[in-house]
């Protein structure tokens, strides 16, 4: 049997640990950085407009919305810097299908779609098959869930 004073100590330790865990896991970044600073695993979001998933280069970067964005060329960096909202992926670069389901997930930057001029990144090719079953409906659901999913 635990002594009352020891029991209180154990309870307070659990409360303190829970509070620390909650604080540490608070809201996610509005940009998918995988916990670091680099947005979208370093892929060039401007290159997607040409239908290409291209890794960026460390010499062509731009800081925006709390993240470092990399680009394959200086021209792409400059285009992004001028109008980042035009090129930034929807839902902060988190998996669009996951956001449509009410949570966030990482992405495979090689799996993407451009719909009505907007970039959507997806977790994997197999998840993209689910996304494709109702693209417009999934976009509407994701828009309804964004940005509240950042707090989950």
ZIKAFEN-V506748 format. One record per pair of residues at least 4 apart in sequence whose C-alpha atoms are under 7 Angstrom apart, sorted by the first residue. I is the first residue (numbers start at 1). J is the second residue. If there is no record, write none. Layout:
# ZIKAFEN-V506748
[[I & J] [I & J]]
This chain:
# ZIKAFEN-V506748
[[2 & 6] [2 & 7] [3 & 7] [4 & 8] [5 & 9] [6 & 10] [7 & 11] [8 & 12] [9 & 13] [10 & 14] [11 & 15] [12 & 16] [13 & 17] [14 & 18] [15 & 19] [16 & 20] [17 & 21] [18 & 22] [19 & 23] [20 & 24] [21 & 25] [22 & 26] [26 & 151] [27 & 150] [27 & 151] [28 & 150] [28 & 151] [30 & 92] [31 & 39] [31 & 67] [31 & 92] [31 & 93] [32 & 39] [32 & 40] [32 & 92] [32 & 93] [32 & 94] [33 & 37] [33 & 38] [33 & 39] [33 & 40] [33 & 41] [37 & 67] [37 & 68] [38 & 42] [38 & 67] [38 & 68] [38 & 69] [39 & 67] [39 & 68] [39 & 69] [40 & 93] [40 & 109] [42 & 55] [42 & 56] [42 & 69] [42 & 70] [43 & 53] [43 & 54] [43 & 55] [43 & 56] [43 & 70] [43 & 71] [43 & 109] [44 & 54] [44 & 55] [44 & 56] [44 & 70] [44 & 71] [44 & 72] [45 & 87] [45 & 88] [46 & 76] [46 & 80] [46 & 87] [47 & 51] [47 & 52] [47 & 53] [47 & 54] [48 & 52] [48 & 53] [53 & 109] [53 & 110] [54 & 72] [55 & 72] [56 & 70] [56 & 71] [56 & 72] [57 & 70] [57 & 71] [57 & 72] [58 & 70] [60 & 70] [60 & 71] [60 & 72] [60 & 73] [60 & 74] [60 & 77] [61 & 68] [61 & 69] [61 & 70] [61 & 71] [61 & 77] [62 & 68] [62 & 69] [62 & 70] [62 & 77] [62 & 81] [63 & 67] [63 & 68] [63 & 69] [64 & 68] [71 & 76] [71 & 77] [72 & 76] [73 & 77] [74 & 78] [75 & 79] [76 & 80] [77 & 81] [78 & 82] [79 & 83] [80 & 84] [80 & 87] [84 & 88] [89 & 93] [89 & 118] [89 & 119] [89 & 120] [89 & 121] [90 & 118] [90 & 119] [90 & 120] [91 & 96] [91 & 146] [93 & 121] [94 & 104] [94 & 105] [94 & 106] [94 & 107] [94 & 121] [95 & 99] [95 & 104] [95 & 105] [95 & 106] [95 & 107] [95 & 121] [95 & 122] [95 & 123] [96 & 100] [96 & 120] [96 & 121] [96 & 122] [96 & 142] [97 & 101] [97 & 122] [97 & 131] [97 & 138] [98 & 102] [98 & 103] [98 & 104] [98 & 105] [99 & 103] [99 & 104] [99 & 142] [99 & 145] [99 & 149] [100 & 138] [100 & 139] [100 & 141] [100 & 142] [100 & 145] [102 & 145] [102 & 149] [103 & 149] [103 & 152] [104 & 149] [105 & 123] [106 & 123] [107 & 121] [107 & 122] [107 & 123] [107 & 124] [108 & 122] [108 & 123] [108 & 124] [109 & 121] [111 & 121] [111 & 122] [111 & 124] [111 & 125] [112 & 120] [112 & 121] [112 & 122] [113 & 119] [113 & 120] [113 & 121] [114 & 118] [114 & 119] [114 & 120] [115 & 119] [122 & 127] [122 & 128] [123 & 127] [124 & 128] [125 & 129] [127 & 131] [128 & 132] [129 & 133] [131 & 135] [131 & 138] [134 & 138] [135 & 139] [136 & 140] [137 & 141] [138 & 142] [139 & 143] [140 & 144] [141 & 145] [142 & 146] [145 & 149]]
